[in-house]
């Protein structure tokens, strides 16, 4: 690399990254397909496993499922491979009370992933385990998991006095936890183009860093970097490291490191470095819809927000949010249209209306959630009062999603291709018109 100069360096660097990514992908595929659990899974064997929950259990009243890393199977090491544990009856009721990081011992039998569950292969899941009995459990041993679970519980406890739907929405906004949100509400957010608000992203990470900045500024430069990275790790663990959280935390970490080293922190460069590092660390992320949408929105804002905003008409307070929203929608369209078939036309106005609500809802929800959780046990009335503004904002967000989800028009693949072609033709026509005008001016000036 250091012997190559000029444009050739970019070509060689790109080729090296592609080769490395291909090798890492093959290694990940081989590790998934040839795990210590392959034989018992193929035989559908009964077993007793010891596993650590990798997420919070989900499910309905008599059913629960969760991803877990298996440490031991019938007393033997299992290489910490990930499985999907499913349970029913009493086992499901007990499982739903646990949290990520808890260690469990369950009996049941292995099964290969089948049908819709095969998508979990891209989350490193190697098998399904039908649990019959939850034999024992141990709370999280890791200090990081314990601290994250405690803070998470505080935030959720602070919203305990809100109505059920508003409480579930606040949990989604602050922690990405939509398990209690009704399917009809989730569909309203999808139909209105507001689903991204239910996933923790860069805005949440930025607010958490802003909240801790007064304390961090008292430290030295190196200590600020270490403490800032610790905040990111703690917040990522609280939100269970969803793909959008990974992207946002990786970009924040790159920006912190660049500032510490005195290097440029341009948005495009930070995004490229963060995505490259994440994909090399986990090649399966390229199959995550949430990760692709998060990267697409960030890329759209980084590349298009400024030029789109300068070409819009109107006051600055209107042009900037419209330009950012339009750029983000353009960025996610290449993912949304192939996966979901269309992009709701209501997404642009819905996001413009939702943006002034989303910021205060996130900020107030986190601050009053932590404060309310701290005083809820001995002053429940005060906790309820603290949550009143958050409840009003959550209700306004629900109404926004409901209203815009009723707009029936959607942009499918053909319409998107027509819009792209029309925009390209219009741009070419304007470019040609400007060139002809310049040629006329040059001809007249030469006379």
N, C-alpha and C positions, 0 to 999 in steps of 0.2 A: 504493500500500500504506500509506504513512504518513498519507494523508488519510482512511483508513477505520479505524474503531474498533469494538471489541466483537466479537461473533460474526461480523459481516460480514467482518472481516479474515481469519478462518480460511477462509471461503468463497472470498474473492478469491484468497488465497494458494494454496488447493488447485486452483482453476481455472487459475491461472497455471502451476503445476507440471505439471498435466495437459497443457496446451497446449504447454509447452516440451518435455515428454517425447515427445509425439506428433510434434512437428517434428523432434526428434533421431532418433526411430525412422525416420521417412521419409527423413531424410538418410542414415542408416546403410543402409537398404534400397537406396536409389538408388546409393550408393557400392559396394555389393556387386554389384548387377546391371549396372552400367555401368562396369566397371573396364577398365584397359588390357589385361587378359588375356581379355576377353570374346570378341574376334575369333579369336585363336588357339585358344581353348577350343572355340568353336563349330565351327571348321574341323578340330579334332583335329590341330593342326599339330605337326610335329617342331620341337624347339628346344633350345638350350643356355641354361640359366638359372643365374644366380648368386643364391643365397638364404642367409638366416640362419636356423638352426634355432630355432623358437619353443618347442620342447619336447625331451624326450629320446626318441630313436627307440624304437619298440616293435615287437614281432612275434615270429614263430617262427623256426625254424632257417634256413629258406630263404626267408624273407619278412620284410620290414620296412616300416614306415610311420612318418611323422613330419610334423608341421605345420611349415611354413617360410614366411618372408616373402621374396618374390621381389623382389630389387633391380634386376636387369637380365635382359633376355631378348634373346638374340642381340646383345648389346652395347648395347641400348637400355634406357632407364629403364622400369621396370614399376610404379612407384608404390608399391612395398613392399606389395603385396597378398599375402594368405595363401593358400597352396595345400597340399593333402595330397600329399606325395611318397611314392609306393610303389615298392618295389624288390624284385627277386628275385635269386637266385644270388649271384655275387661282389659285386654292388653292395649287396645287402642285408647281407652279412657285413661289408662296410666301413662301411656306414651305421650299423650297430648299435654301433660303437665310438665314435661321436661323442656330443657333449653339446649341450644347449641353449646357444645363443650362438655355436656354431661356424659358420663360413661355408663353403659348399660350391659347387662348380660341377659340374652334372650335365647329361647329355644324355638326351633322351627325347622324349615327346610328351604334349600336353595332352588331357584328356578332361573332359567335364562330370561333375559329381557325380551318382551314380545309386544307386538302392536305399537301403540302410541308411546309406550315406555322405552322403545328403542332409541328415542331421541336423547335419552339420558346417557348414552354411550359417549356423547361429546362433552359430558361433565365427568368423565373418567369413571363412570359407573360400570362395573363388570358383571353384576348379577342382581337379581331380586331375591329377597329373603322374606318368606311368609312367616311372621312371628306368631307363635301360639301362646307363649307365656313370657312376661317380663319378670325374670327371676331375681334381678337385683339392679340397683343403680347407685352411682356415686356422683355427687355434684362435681362441677368442673374443677379440675385440679390446677389448671394453668392460672396464674395470677392475672394474666391478660383477659382470659375468658371470664373470670369471676368479676373483675372490674367492669368489663363491658356489659355483662348481664345485669350487674347492679345498677349502672347508669341507665341502661335500657328500661329496667323495671321502674326506676324513678320517673323517667319521662312518661311512660305509659300510665303510671299511677296518677300523675298530675292531671291526666285527661279523663279520669274515671267518672267525673260528674257530667261529662258531655253526653248528649243523646247518642245512641248506639252507632248510627251511621256517621255522624260527625266525628265520633271518637275513632272509628275505623279509618276515616279519611285522614285524620291528623296522624295516626300511626303510619299510614302510607306515605304522607308528605315528609315526616321527620325521620322515619326508620326504614322506609320501603316495605313495611309489613302490611300487606293487603289481605291477610288471611280472613279477617272478619268483615271485609267489604263485600257487599252483596254482588252477585253476578250481574244484576241489572244495572247497578251503579258503574261497575267496571265497563260494561258495554256502552253506557252513555259516554264515559270518558274516551273510549276507543272511537265511537262514532263522531265525536266532536274534535278529535285530534289532540286530546289532552292527556293521553295515557302516560306520556313522559313525565308528567308531574307526580305520578304515583311511584316513580323510581328516584331514589336519592342520586343526586348528580353534583355537578360543579357548584351550583348555587349553594347547596347545603354545606359542601366542604369549605367554600369561601366564607360563609357566615360563621362556621365553627372556628376557623382560623382568625377571623376578625374578632370573635368573642374572646379568644385566648391571647390576642396580640398584646393588650396592655401588660399582661404578666410576662410574656416572652420578651418584650422590649427591655426589661430590666436585666436581662442576661447578656453575656458576651456573645459575639457573633457565632462562634462555634457551638456554644450552648443553645443559642436560638435555633440553629439548624437541627440539633439533636432533639430538642424539646418539640419543635414543630413536626418532625417526622414521627415522634412518639404520639402526638395528638392525632395525626393521620392514621396511624396504626390502630389506636384505640377507637376512633370513630369508624374506621372500616370494619373492625370486629363487631362493633355495636350494630352496624347495618348489614352484617353477614356477608360482606365482600361481594355484593351483587356486581355484575359486569360494569354497569355505569359508575358504581363507586370505585371499582378498580381503575377505570380510565381517569376519573376526576382526581383520585388520590395520587396516581402516577404522575399526572400533569403537575399537580401541586408540588410533589416531591422534586420533580425536574426543575421547576421554577425556583424552589428554595436552594437547591444545589447550585443552580446557575448564579443566583444572587450571591451566594457564599463565595463562589469562585470568581466572581466579577465577569461573568460571561453574558452574552445577549439572552434575553428572555422573550423573543418574538413568539407569538402564539402558534404559528405554523410549525416552527422548529420544535417547540415544547411538545406539541401534539404528536409530531412525527417520532420524536425520541421516546415518548411515553408509550405509544402504540407499538413501536418496534420492540421495546423492552418487554412489554406484556406478552406479545405474540411469541417472542423467543422463549419466555418463561413458561407459557402454556399455549402451544400451537392450536389447541382445540377451541380457543376463544374465537377463531375466525368462523366457527359454526354457531356462535351465540348471537341470536337476533338482538338481544338487548345491548350487547357490546357493539355490534355493527351500527345500530341506531344511534347510540351515544357518540361513536366516532364520526358518523355521518353528520349529525347535528353540529358537532364541534368543528368539523372541517368546513361545513357550509358557512358557519359564522366567521371562521378565520379567513376564508378566501373571499367570501361574497358580501359580508355585512357592510363593509366600508364602501365598495363601489356601488352597491345597490342603494345605500342610504344617500349618496351624493347625487344619484339620478332621480330621486323622488322629489316631489314638490310638497311644500307645506312647512309649518313651523318645526323647529328642531325637536321639540318634545314629542311630536307625532312621527317624524321621519325616522328617528333612531330606533324606537321599538318596532316599527313596521319593517325597517330594513333588516334588523336582527331576526325577527320572526320569519320573514320571507326567506332569508338565507338559510335558516335552520330547516325550514320545510323543504327547500330545494335539496339540502344535504341528505335528508332522510328519505326522500322520494325513491331513489334507486334501490332502497331496501324494502320500503313499505309496499311498493307496487308489485314486485315479484312474489313477496311473501303473502300479503293480504289481498292482493288483486286490485287495490285502489287506494287513493288518498282522499279523505273527506274534504270537500271544498270549504266546509265550515272551519277547518283547522286554523286558517289565517285570522279571521275575525275573532274566533274563540280564544286563541292565544293572546291576541291584543287585549281582550277584555280580562282574561285570567291573569296576565302578567302582574298588574298592580295589586291583585289579591294574593298571588302565590308568594311574593316576597315577604309581606307582613305576616302571612299565615305561618311561613317557615320560621321566621325570626321570633314572633310571639309564641308560637307553639313550643319551640325549644326552650326559650327562657322561662315561660310560665309553666311549662311541663316539669322542668327540673325544680323550680321553686315550689310548685304545687305538690310534686311528689315528696319534697322534703317536709312539708308541713301538713300533708293530707292526713296523717295518722292522728295528730293531736288538734288540728284545726281544719276539719273538712269543709266548714262553711267558707273560710278564707280561700281555700283551694278552689272551691266552686266559683267564687267571685273572680279569682285570677283568670279562670278559663273562659269567662264570658266573652271577651273580645275574640279569642280564638274560635269559640263556637259560632259567633256571628260570621267570621271570615270563612269558616268551613261551610256554613250554610250557603253563603254567597257563591262559593266555588261549586257546590253541588247544583245550585240553580243554574249557574253558567253552563255546566256540562249538560244539564237536562235540556236547556233551551236550544243550544247549538247542535245537540245530537238529533234534533228533529229536522234539521236541514237535510233533505234527501239526496242532494247532488254530490256525486263522488267522481274523482278523476281517475280513470282506469289507465291501463297501459297504452291503448290507442290514443286516448285523449292527451296523455302526457307526451307521446311521440309527436302528435300534431302541434302541441304547444311549443315543444322544443324546436321543431322544424320551422314553425312560424316565427319564433323569436330569432332563430338563426338567419332566416331570410330577411327579416326586418333589419337586423344588424348589418347584414351584407349590403342591403339597399341603402342604408344610411351611410355606410362606409364608402360605397361607390358614388353616392350623391356628393359627399364631401370631397372626394377625390376629383370629381368633375369640376366642382366649384373652384377648387384650388388651381386646376389646370387653366380655367378661364381667367382667373386673376393673374396667373403667371403670363398668359398670352397677352392680356391687355397691358400689363406692366412692361412687357418687352417692346411694345409699340411705342 
